[in-house]
Amino acid sequence: MCFLIIFIANNLVYSQSVDNSIKTIVLDAGHGGKDPGNLGTGRYKQNEKEIVLTVTLMLGKYIEEAFPDISVLYTRKDDSYPTLRERTDFANNNNADLFLSIHCDAFTTSSAHGTSCHVMGLNYSERSMRVAKKENSVIYLEDNYKENYDGFDPNTNESYIIFSLTSNIYMNQSILMANMVQKQFENRVKRRNRGVKQTPLWVTSSVNMPSVLVELGFLTNPDEEDFLHSDEGQIYMASAIFRAFEEYKESMDGKGEVDNSDKIEEKETKVEIKKKDEVIFKVQLGTYLKSMKLSSLFEGIIVEEVIKNGTFKYFVFASSDKKEADRLKIKYRSGKFPGAFIIAFSKGKQISVKEALDLQNK
């Protein structure tokens, strides 16, 4: 079924033939060029703009391989800086059926962690306004932003009245896609689910199609920052969004289940094999007689729980770099885990730290 809808958004008149099938998707890697996005903890040379570009291009490749009939378009494929208006105009001019914008979150405290998705809506909270002001503030990088955005000022609450004029016709589809993304993040990648938020964002309000802004996690949280900078972390996040897109597409075109998950499983398996073959250092935080996974003890920390001989052991993934493991050990010893120590693995089996260093020096 196909019908015509005409609506007004941001003083522009749009007309679109609404068809539930997915023919074109626009992927938007946030920030870029002179806008680095958030800087995380400062421990890495790469910032938000590089991480989201890698994940976005990876996601696009998965979609192109699985669904060659779908046109996958990108607002940027390099370290360029499209303005917010250029991103939304690009999606509208190409009559996209779905718009996904990929970002990483940040907060003033390092304990904040987890993923979230943001869709357009007026039922937004104070926390959603924080995200909105952070993401919308990139327009300040433009000399003529007042003209380009019709006087919109991201830091003035009154400016957000403009979003009340935006049509909510794609709200249900946007929420559906966002919920599917969050489900994949939580169930397959074991990320904390911060939920789907209604947030007055320029990029999701100015497109005439279902749209979702995805926050992959907090770069200001050291553990999530390490994960999102790792190859395996980027692969898992991209494949999770792909699985959500695949599920969303099936629900939209109603053609029955199309299982393209084998290729994604293969990519994830290769990551696991790589992790088993190389030397990995972890920091053991403690051993307990009962499960502490849901206690406040590990709040803000991404831990691995291992049950052995009736005891519960908790590890934090460090890296293949012993110096990074030493840094993490010192960090946790100075906090709630004075007995934290380093352990090492090779090919999936625990070995001594000396053996691990000897293997690396061969």
N, C-alpha and C positions, 0 to 999 in steps of 0.2 A: 504494500500500500504506500502510495506516495502523494503528498499534498503540499500546498504552498502556504508558507507563513510569512507575514510581514510584521516586523516589530521595530521599535525604536530603542537604541542603546547609545548613550553618550552623544546625543544630538545627531546621530547618524541613522539613516533608514536602511534596513537590511531586508532583503527578501531571499528566502532559501527554500528549495525543494527538499522536504524532510523525508529521508529514506533511512530506515534502520540499518541497512547493510553498510559495512565499513569499506569504503573505496580508497580514502585518503586519510592518513594520519600525519599530524605535524608534531615533531618532537623538538622541544625547546630546552637546550642546555642553558641554565641560568647564568647570568653575569657574562664575563668574558672581556678580553681586551683590557682597557684601562680600569675596568671594574673587577677586582679579584674575588668579590664575594666575601664571605667571612674568613678570617685568617686562622681560625682554630686556636690551638695552644701555642703556636709559634715554633713547634718542634720540627716541622716539615717545610721544605721549600715550596711545595705545591699547596695551593689554596683551594677554596671551594670551586672556583671556575674550572680547574683542571679535572678534579674528581667527577663533577657532574657531566663534563664533556665526554670523558671516557665511558661512563655508565650509559649516557645517552646514545653514543655511537654503537656501543655493544648491543643495547636494546634494539636499535634500528636494524642492525645486522641480523639479529634473531628473527625479527618480524619479516624482513626481506627474504630470508632463506625459507621460512615456514609458509609464508603467504606471498608468493611472487606476483599475484594479481593486485595486491595492495600497494598503492603509491606511498612510500615513506619519504617525507620531506623534513628538512632540518632548518631551524632558524639560524643555526651556525654549526659549522663542521670544523672550525679552527678557533684560534684565539682572537676572534673578532668581537666587536661590541655592537650588536643590534640594539636599538632603543626599544623600550617597552612597546611603543606604538608600532615600530617596524615589525616586531614579533607578531603582534595581534593582527596587523594589516596583512602580513604574509599568510597567516592562517585563513583569514577571511577571503582574501583574493584567490586563494587556491581551493575554496569551498571544501575545507577539511571536514571530516566526519568526527574527528576526535583530536583534542589538543592536550598534550601532556608536557608540563614544565617541571624539570628536575632540579632540585636544590638540596643544600645541606643546611641544617639548623645551627643556631648558636645561642648561648645564654650567658648570663653574668656569673653563674655558679657552675662548676665543673661536674656536679652530680646529675644535672639534667641529662636525660638520655631517652632514646626511643625514636620511633618513626611516626609521622603523621601525614595526612593528606588534607588539602584545602580545596573547597569548592566555593563558588560564588553563593552568597546568601546574606540576608540582613539580620539573621539571628546569631550575631557574633558576640563573643565574650571579650573580656579584657585581654585574655591571653591571645586570642585570635587577632586583636588589634595590634598587639606587639609584633606578631609575624607580618601583618599587613604593612605596618609602618616601616619595618625593616626591609621587606621586599620591594615596596613601592618607592622607597627613598632613593633608588638608583637613578630616578629621573633628575636628581640634583646634579648629576654629571653632565647634563645637557644645558648649554647656555640659554637656550630659549624654551625651557621646559614649560613656562607658564602659557606660552602660545601653543605649544605642541599638545598640551594636556588640558586646554580650556580652563586655565586658572586653578587646576587641581594641585593642592599642596598636601603631600603625604603626612605631614606632622600636624595638620589642622583638622580637628575632629569634624568641623563643619563641612570640610571638603567631601567627606564621605557620604553626604546627602545625595551626591550625584549618582551613587550606585543604586539608590532607590528607584531610579528610572530604568534600570536594567531589567530586561525580561528574564524570568526564571523558568522559561519553557524547557530548558535542558537540565533543570535541577535534578530530577529523578535519575536520569542517565549518568550525570556527573557523580552523584552519590553512589550509584551502583558500581561504577568503575573504581571509585575511591575505596569503597569497602572491600572490593576484590583485591586491590593492591595491599591494603592493610592486613587482610587475611593471609596472603602469601608471605608477607614480611614476618608475621607473628608465627605462623605454623611451620614454614619451611626454613626461614633464616633465624628464627628464635629471637627476633627483635621485640622490644617492649612496644606494645600497641598504644599510642597516645590518642588514637581515634581519628575520626573524620570531622573536620571543623568547617563551619561556614565563616568565610573570611573575605573582607572587601578588598580583593587584590585586583590590580589593573589588568593583569594578563588573563585572568579567568573571567573577568566581567565584560571585557571588550571583544570577546570572540563570539561568533554566532554559531556555536556548536557545543557539545558536551566538553567540559574542560576540567582538569585536575592539576593542582600543583602538589608535587610529591617532595616531602622532606625526608632524605635518606637516613638522617641521624644527626647527632650533635658533634661537630668538630671541636667544640670546646670541652667535650668529655674525652679524656685521653684514650680510654679503651675503645670507644666508638671511632675516634679519629684513627687509631691504629688499624682497626678493621676496614674502614672505608678507604684507607690508603693502600691496603693490601690487594694483590691480584685476586685472591679468593673472595674477599669481601665485595669487590666490584662485580665479579662474575655472579655471585649469589644474588646481589641486589638487582642487577640487570635481568637475570633469569626469573626472579620473582615478579618483576613488573611485566615481563613477557607472559608468564603464565596467567597473570591477572588479565592482560589484554586478550589472550586466547579465550579465556572464559567469558569475558565481556563480549567479544566478537560472536561467539556461539549464541549467546543470549539475544544478541541484536538481529542476526540474520536467520535464526531459527532453522538452520540446515542440519541439525543433529550434531553430535559430538565429532570434532576433528582433532585427533590426538597427534600433536607434533612434539610431544614432550620427550621423545627418545633422544633427539639431538641435544636438548638442554640437559637431560640426565647425563649424557656422555660428557658434556663440558664440565658439569659439576663433579663427575667421577674423576676426570683428569685432574681437577684441583685437589681432590682427596688423595690421589696417587702421588701427586707432586709433594703434598704435605708429608706423606709417609716416607718418601724417598729421601727428603732432605732432613738435616738436623734442625730440630725445633726446641727452643727453650721456653719453659713456662715457669711461673712463680706459684708455688703452692702456698695458699693463704692459711690453711688449717685443716684439721681432722676432727670430726665430731661423731657422736654416737647416734645422732638423729639428723634428719634432713633440715638444713638451714636455708634452703634455696629461696623460700618465700619470706624469710625473716628480714628485719631492717638492717641486719649486719652487713649485707651485701648491696644495700641500696646504692644505685648509681654505678655499680660494677658489673661487667659482663663476665660471669663465672661459668666454669665447666664443672659439673658435679659428677663424681665417679664413686660408685658404691663398691667397696671391696672388703670382704671378710667382716661384714656387718658394720663397717664404718663408712662415713661420708666424707670424701675428700674434695676440696675446692681449689681449682686452678684458674689462673689468668693467663691467657695466651700472650707471650711476649713477642718473639720473632726468632729468626735464625741468627740474630746478632747478639752475642753475649753481653756487649756493653749496654744494649737496650734492656736486656733482662736484669742486669745489675741496677740500672736506673729504676726499674719498676720495683725491684726488691727493696731498695732504699725507701722508695715512696711509701710502700705498704707497711714496712717496718716502723716508719715514723708515725703511722696512723693507728688503725685498730688491729693490726696484725704484726706484733713485734717478733713473732716467731716465723715469719715468712721466709722461704728459701727457694733456691732455683733448682729445677729438675730438667732433665734433657731427654729427648726422644730421637730415635733414628729408625726409619722404616716402620714407624708405628709402635716400636718397643722402647721401653724406658731403659736408658743407659746412664752411666755416671757422667757428670759434667766434664771430667777429664777426658773420657772416651770421646765425647762429643767434640771437644776442642781438637783432639788428635785427628778425628775424621775430617774436620774442616781444614786442618793444616796440611793434609796429604796433597 
